[in-house]
Amino acid sequence: MRVAIVGAGPAGLFFALLMKRARPGDDLVVLEQNPRDATFGFGVVYSQGALGFLARDEPEMHARLAAAMESWPIQRIVHRDVAVDIDGNGFSAIARLKLLQILADACQGSGVRLEFNRALAGVPGGFDLVVGADGLNSTVRGKLAFQPRIEWLTNKFVWYGTTKVFDCLTLTFRESRHGPFVAHHYRYSPTMSTFIVECEEASWRRAGLDRMSDAESRAYCEAVFAKDLGGEPLVSNKSIWRNFPLLTNDTWFVGNTVLIGDALRTGHFSIGSGTRLAMDDAIALARAFDHAGDDVAEALREFERQRRPVVEKLVAAANRSSYWYEQLSDKMRLDPWQLAYDYMTRSGRMSDERLEQEAPRFMGAIRARRRSAAAGS
Ligand SMILES: Cc1cc2nc3c(=O)[nH]c(=O)nc-3n(C[C@H](O)[C@H](O)[C@H](O)COP(=O)(O)OP(=O)(O)OC[C@H]3O[C@@H](n4cnc5c(N)ncnc54)[C@H](O)[C@@H]3O)c2cc1C
């Protein structure tokens, strides 16, 4: 088969690698608009659960990525200067650039053709299969009848890096005189951390962030999070304030053209799973060809059959998580422990019993606080 993959992000590269490994005789080309090694953002984070799936499904790639990852066993929530640690909630992170380099090297080593500086203006013709792995603003999606739906979240967020090296994945809540802010931050290398800042649109406008230059915006956020950054600067890489789009497509494939990764649907960064979803799509699509052989239509049907229920469940959880942040002002009124509990149960999938099992120390502290509150009243 001749296969064109548009986009050399995690979804496109990983799919190319898996297909080439399973079907070495196929001609696979990945077409990417940017030069090699140009990417946005800083690090990406995976939950232990997400890495567990990768270890099970693709142990070799898991081992390569794990060697380049930073890992920690807890998550921390900081509110009113109180740090609440949530045990059993481990995560790992890797530089986005490093992840893409590992995937691109593996692709080239196995005979996939990578063509950089190839911005596609339409769907490439003359291929048996076209994979639109060209991200959120997918050109492939725009050219065919995929029926996308986008709901824009109202909060503003910006993705910075910093040279401050944090212990673990941390959510830090701070009040500024213009309103509440929250930072999602974690180290992704021994010298760098991701630092995503989020706030309500009203605070953003009151602060004048809608009119600030990049340097002014960073200076403002450095002041809000001065206690957390300890004098280290925020760093930009195409870092602009925007709203998060919750994207879904009613149609997953049109003819021989299929969408995967962010082109297909987004997953809010607060559950750290956009890259995981993208890579799991790649695994599922490659498996569908194991099942269907050269029958592209059957493979695409099988991909959707197997993958849609899983994706819909995860996206529902990610959406519930993203709506939690849309109530930032209300959440700030909770005390640090209430806030942490509310946060941990935000997706609707975490019961007290499950928390007891997965985060016994945290849940023990919550129960002790409930008992003393009951005794007090
Ligand atoms: C603020 C923020 C924080 C995030 N944090 C995390 C996180 O911690 N963990 C996580 O897992 N995910 C995170 N994500 C999400 C993650 O970045 C994406 O989900 C992931 O990159 C999706 O992979 P992809 O391969 O589908 O798309 P992308 O990574 O977007 O790759 C698409 C590629 O297609 C190329 N392309 C686009 N159009 C064309 C064209 N016309 N022709 C040729 N090439 C084209 C692009 O240049 C790009 O290289 C975050 C996202 C945001 C916005």
PDBQT file of the ligand as one rigid body, heavy atoms in Angstrom, charges set to zero:
ROOT
HETATM    1  C1  LIG A 401      -1.309  24.158  26.660  1.00  0.00    +0.000 C 
HETATM    2  C2  LIG A 401      -1.286  22.729  26.245  1.00  0.00    +0.000 A 
HETATM    3  C3  LIG A 401      -0.712  21.811  27.089  1.00  0.00    +0.000 A 
HETATM    4  C4  LIG A 401      -0.690  20.483  26.753  1.00  0.00    +0.000 A 
HETATM    5  N1  LIG A 401      -0.143  19.623  27.632  1.00  0.00    +0.000 NA
HETATM    6  C5  LIG A 401      -0.179  18.321  27.356  1.00  0.00    +0.000 A 
HETATM    7  C6  LIG A 401       0.332  17.373  28.260  1.00  0.00    +0.000 A 
HETATM    8  O1  LIG A 401       0.841  17.735  29.317  1.00  0.00    +0.000 OA
HETATM    9  N2  LIG A 401       0.258  16.075  27.959  1.00  0.00    +0.000 N 
HETATM   10  C7  LIG A 401      -0.293  15.649  26.811  1.00  0.00    +0.000 A 
HETATM   11  O2  LIG A 401      -0.353  14.451  26.596  1.00  0.00    +0.000 OA
HETATM   12  N3  LIG A 401      -0.755  16.513  25.898  1.00  0.00    +0.000 NA
HETATM   13  C8  LIG A 401      -0.729  17.829  26.143  1.00  0.00    +0.000 A 
HETATM   14  N4  LIG A 401      -1.240  18.715  25.251  1.00  0.00    +0.000 N 
HETATM   15  C9  LIG A 401      -1.855  18.235  24.032  1.00  0.00    +0.000 C 
HETATM   16  C10 LIG A 401      -0.865  17.764  23.034  1.00  0.00    +0.000 C 
HETATM   17  O3  LIG A 401       0.033  18.768  22.679  1.00  0.00    +0.000 OA
HETATM   18  C11 LIG A 401      -1.629  17.260  21.801  1.00  0.00    +0.000 C 
HETATM   19  O4  LIG A 401      -2.745  16.549  22.229  1.00  0.00    +0.000 OA
HETATM   20  C12 LIG A 401      -0.756  16.375  20.954  1.00  0.00    +0.000 C 
HETATM   21  O5  LIG A 401       0.346  17.089  20.506  1.00  0.00    +0.000 OA
HETATM   22  C13 LIG A 401      -1.570  15.829  19.789  1.00  0.00    +0.000 C 
HETATM   23  O6  LIG A 401      -0.717  15.188  18.875  1.00  0.00    +0.000 OA
HETATM   24  P1  LIG A 401      -1.023  15.186  17.339  1.00  0.00    +0.000 P 
HETATM   25  O7  LIG A 401       0.073  14.413  16.709  1.00  0.00    +0.000 OA
HETATM   26  O8  LIG A 401      -2.411  14.787  17.096  1.00  0.00    +0.000 OA
HETATM   27  O9  LIG A 401      -0.980  16.716  16.879  1.00  0.00    +0.000 OA
HETATM   28  P2  LIG A 401       0.192  17.772  16.925  1.00  0.00    +0.000 P 
HETATM   29  O10 LIG A 401       1.155  17.470  17.995  1.00  0.00    +0.000 OA
HETATM   30  O11 LIG A 401      -0.476  19.100  16.945  1.00  0.00    +0.000 OA
HETATM   31  O12 LIG A 401       0.933  17.561  15.532  1.00  0.00    +0.000 OA
HETATM   32  C14 LIG A 401       0.347  17.918  14.304  1.00  0.00    +0.000 C 
HETATM   33  C15 LIG A 401       1.458  18.160  13.290  1.00  0.00    +0.000 C 
HETATM   34  O13 LIG A 401       0.872  18.426  12.022  1.00  0.00    +0.000 OA
HETATM   35  C16 LIG A 401       1.578  19.473  11.378  1.00  0.00    +0.000 C 
HETATM   36  N5  LIG A 401       0.698  20.093  10.394  1.00  0.00    +0.000 N 
HETATM   37  C17 LIG A 401      -0.426  20.828  10.643  1.00  0.00    +0.000 A 
HETATM   38  N6  LIG A 401      -0.995  21.224   9.498  1.00  0.00    +0.000 NA
HETATM   39  C18 LIG A 401      -0.212  20.751   8.492  1.00  0.00    +0.000 A 
HETATM   40  C19 LIG A 401      -0.283  20.845   7.071  1.00  0.00    +0.000 A 
HETATM   41  N7  LIG A 401      -1.274  21.509   6.452  1.00  0.00    +0.000 N 
HETATM   42  N8  LIG A 401       0.682  20.238   6.329  1.00  0.00    +0.000 NA
HETATM   43  C20 LIG A 401       1.683  19.552   6.944  1.00  0.00    +0.000 A 
HETATM   44  N9  LIG A 401       1.796  19.444   8.280  1.00  0.00    +0.000 NA
HETATM   45  C21 LIG A 401       0.856  20.034   9.045  1.00  0.00    +0.000 A 
HETATM   46  C22 LIG A 401       1.958  20.388  12.529  1.00  0.00    +0.000 C 
HETATM   47  O14 LIG A 401       3.037  21.232  12.197  1.00  0.00    +0.000 OA
HETATM   48  C23 LIG A 401       2.317  19.373  13.620  1.00  0.00    +0.000 C 
HETATM   49  O15 LIG A 401       3.662  19.018  13.598  1.00  0.00    +0.000 OA
HETATM   50  C24 LIG A 401      -1.248  20.059  25.530  1.00  0.00    +0.000 A 
HETATM   51  C25 LIG A 401      -1.786  20.978  24.634  1.00  0.00    +0.000 A 
HETATM   52  C26 LIG A 401      -1.837  22.305  24.988  1.00  0.00    +0.000 A 
HETATM   53  C27 LIG A 401      -2.443  23.289  24.028  1.00  0.00    +0.000 C 
ENDROOT
TORSDOF 0
